[in-house]
Amino acid sequence: MTSTVTSTVTSADGTAIAYSTTGEGPAVIVVDGALCHRSFGPSGGIAEQLGSEFTVHTYDRRGRGGSGDADAYSPQREVEDLAALIQAAGGQACVVGFSSGGALALLGAAADIGVTKVACYEAPYVTQQWHRDSALRYTADLHQALDAGRVEEMPALFMTLVGVPAEQVAEMRRSPVWPMFTAVAKTLTYDNAVLGYGAGGAVPTDVLGTIAVPVLAMDGGASPDILRDPAGIIAEACPDGERVTLPEQTHEVSAQVVSPVLAKFFA
């Protein structure tokens, strides 16, 4: 059985970022999406699948799990977190991000911090006008709730944004998982900033056009168009971009399905 080693790295602003390492081979860093971290989300399954061929690093994004945080936030802080992890991994690494973590992975690739290849799965940028209106309204509501100290409302706002029915949200609020969401609710504003929802959330094609490494944009064949369409725009905007659709997959992609695609791309 492959062992897992846990450690911390210090980001440029002094924030401690907790991470775990497993496997042996070229370095891969996994970036989680909203509300997720090492103990809750897809990264553990990805690490387990890729660990036979790669040294896989999973981490708690700032403000989550075992990682620290700072008073001031900008997406650049999370790019610096990723840069610190890449240095700890040897100075170069392939990076894969899921959902909003995919948007962060792309920002890291554009920043020239040692990313050698980057893959993203359904980075939820905005491609339709009604979705843009929803993103702008969500941004305002999210920050209003945070400013008023109503952090318990923030995960519900997020769930509503992504289309979870109201009755299901109500059930989730009574479930044991809800305290896990509220514990990291503040970081929903971080994902919001990474995706640029406050400015409408369009795919940042100008930024993507500066990425000098291979890019794999993935989507699930069973996902709605608003989650699938950005992959095509991302692949087209990147100088060395490729799109792959995984049949029958949704936003909650199977680690067993996506990992072979990643292994082939990262090889």
Secondary structure, DSSP 8 states (H G I E B T S, - for coil): ---EEEEEEE-TTS-EEEEEEEESSSEEEEE--TT-BTTBSSHHHHHHHHTTTSEEEEE--TTSTT----SS--HHHHHHHHHHHHHHTTS-EEEEEETHHHHHHHHHHHTTSSEEEEEEE----B-SHHHHHHHHHHHHHHHHHHHTT-GGGHHHHHHHHTT--HHHHHHHHTSTTHHHHHHTGGGHHHHHHHHTGGGT-B--HHHHTT--S-EEEEEETTS-HHHHHHHHHHHHHSTTEEEEEETT--SS--HHHHHHHHHHHH-
